[in-house]
Amino acid sequence: MTTSEPLTTTDPAPGLACDVCPHPRHEHDPLGVRYCTATAASALPRGCICS
């Protein structure tokens, strides 16, 4: 898979709600950021991994 933008583990918009899970984006760890970003980009119907 190729992408025009590199994946990042930093939140470009701190304080905003996540589009995938009920947690604020600034509370995501690096894995949560990648998971929720991939879930949103692929429109996948999967649950939250944040705990």
Secondary structure, DSSP 8 states (H G I E B T S, - for coil): ---SS---SS-SSTT-B-SSSSSBGGG--HHHHHHHHHHHHHT--------
